[in-house]
Amino acid sequence: MNSPEKLSPALTRHLASRMDDIEPFHVVVLINRAKELEAQGRSIANMVVGEPDAPTAPLIAAAGIRAIESGRISYTASLGIAELRDRIAAWYDTRYAVKIPRSRVIVTAGSSGALLLTMGTLLSPGDQVLMADPGYPCNRHFVRTMEGEPIGIPVGADTAYQLTANLVEKHWSPKTAAVLIASPSNPTGTLIDHGELQRIHATVKAHGGVLIVDEIYHGLTYGKRDRSALEFADDIFIINSFSKYFGMTGWRIGWMVAPEQYIEPVDKLAQNLFISPSDLAQQAAIAAFHPDTVALLEQRRDAFRAQRDFLLPQLRSLGFDIPVTPEGAFYIYANCERHTSDSYQFCWDLLEKAGVAIAPGLDFGDHRAPQHVRFSYPKSIPVLQDGVERLRKYLGK
Ligand SMILES: Cc1ncc(COP(=O)(O)O)c(C=O)c1O
């Protein structure tokens, strides 16, 4: 995307050196091609995009409309509207029996805004952040943008694709500043064991570092109750969002819960980078906690579970190896070695020849990426069924 040969000489001269390390989403090229094929009249079984396809919950949409009609959409306090911060704090009490003061809740432009503020607040040039490989692709780029060094630690089925205290200990260096955990994880949908998370926290503390826990897929767990890291400590950066459970991806609204002593520096940075989060999205998000909205979101969560329960055995019967049952988010990370040794090419072949769109492992890191693909399943069962039939035909199963 930013390769020098495609840019004019005047532009290349001004490109920051960090840009060499910022990669595009490889899957975007594939998504664009899928759209092109659809425009040509081909139907595509789309299991690639990481968002639910349901409309915004009615009460949230109505609150947004009311906000526009009031004619008063302005800057808000940089840390967010007090009422929304209170509702988020109350959510921790309801869901996890954890009491946090409003002062620690910071409303952001999606969890992306929260991750950027966290890295900007914590990292000096050269500081390392440990994270799982495979993992959410943007994490390494948030770190690099702040002149830090992302360290991807290879993880596999033996640890449910999550970091462990031993792995953190083994990879800690004098330059390590922080550890980032995401549970449930993108792309694997796996959860970290709560006890292991506590051991990681103890290890990080013993080294004088900071633990960041991305809880963006909380609310979307199937069977196991999701447990917040705030249940056992208050010196952790918690990242969360209205994008996934609350189904508000395009509203660009999320939050973080920061340790008390970091609020003032985070606030300074938020004022400068964003002035404030979107007033419109904040006013709408207040309705996200209404009991009727939560009831609807719980129904949607149950539907995701049914979709996972449909897709998982089908993929296994097609020869995809999925050693750890994903218990959250809406992804299945599958080993495709029985079908290919090059998952990137495999995804392209599937799109062009079978009309199935899935994401190649390459987008999520380096570790065994050519052997893996990610299926995203927040789709109706007929769509998933169609995808499975196409795969079956293409793979000759
Ligand atoms: C693990 C993880 N963290 C953060 C994000 C960013 O989401 P948003 O900025 O929409 O809250 C995503 C999006 O897919 C994700 O999967």
The ligand as an SDF file (V2000), in Angstrom:
LIG
                    3D

 16 16  0  0  0  0  0  0  0  0999 V2000
   -9.2840   -8.0580   19.5690 C   0  0  0  0  0  0  0  0  0  0  0  0
   -9.7730   -6.7660   18.9970 C   0  0  0  0  0  0  0  0  0  0  0  0
   -9.4510   -5.6140   19.6160 N   0  0  0  0  0  0  0  0  0  0  0  0
   -9.8480   -4.4270   19.1320 C   0  0  0  0  0  0  0  0  0  0  0  0
  -10.6170   -4.3320   17.9670 C   0  0  0  0  0  0  0  0  0  0  0  0
  -11.0410   -2.9680   17.4750 C   0  0  0  0  0  0  0  0  0  0  0  0
  -12.4240   -2.7690   17.5260 O   0  0  0  0  0  0  0  0  0  0  0  0
  -13.1840   -1.4060   17.6770 P   0  0  0  0  0  0  0  0  0  0  0  0
  -12.2320   -0.2980   17.4200 O   0  0  0  0  0  0  0  0  0  0  0  0
  -14.2870   -1.4690   16.6640 O   0  0  0  0  0  0  0  0  0  0  0  0
  -13.7320   -1.3390   19.0740 O   0  0  0  0  0  0  0  0  0  0  0  0
  -10.9850   -5.5090   17.2890 C   0  0  0  0  0  0  0  0  0  0  0  0
  -11.7850   -5.4440   16.0520 C   0  0  0  0  0  0  0  0  0  0  0  0
  -12.0340   -6.4180   15.3680 O   0  0  0  0  0  0  0  0  0  0  0  0
  -10.5500   -6.7580   17.8160 C   0  0  0  0  0  0  0  0  0  0  0  0
  -10.8500   -7.9260   17.2110 O   0  0  0  0  0  0  0  0  0  0  0  0
  1  2  1  0
  2  3  1  0
  2 15  2  0
  3  4  2  0
  4  5  1  0
  5  6  1  0
  5 12  2  0
  6  7  1  0
  7  8  1  0
  8  9  2  0
  8 10  1  0
  8 11  1  0
 12 13  1  0
 12 15  1  0
 13 14  2  0
 15 16  1  0
M  END
$$$$
